[in-house]
Amino acid sequence: MNRIAATTTKILRLLPRATLILMLLAAPVLAVPMMRADTGHRIEAPANKNRSVGFVLLVSLQRGQAL
């Protein structure tokens, strides 16, 4: 009976530590679905309009060098 009591007290002493470690390890795993659930309020930048000013500038600079 003495061995059973010693084993149970040892288990009861380790139980809070084990629970704390499991909670610390499980917190990031449980936080990921909560972060993915709130995707309705996303602020996005407007799409850039493609303007060919760079190409025209490049061609005009190349023509200037040929002179």
Secondary structure, 3 states (H helix, E strand, C coil): CHHHHHHHHHHHHHHHHHHHHHHHHHHHHHHHHHHHHCCCCCCCCCCCCCCCHHHHHHHHHHHHHHC
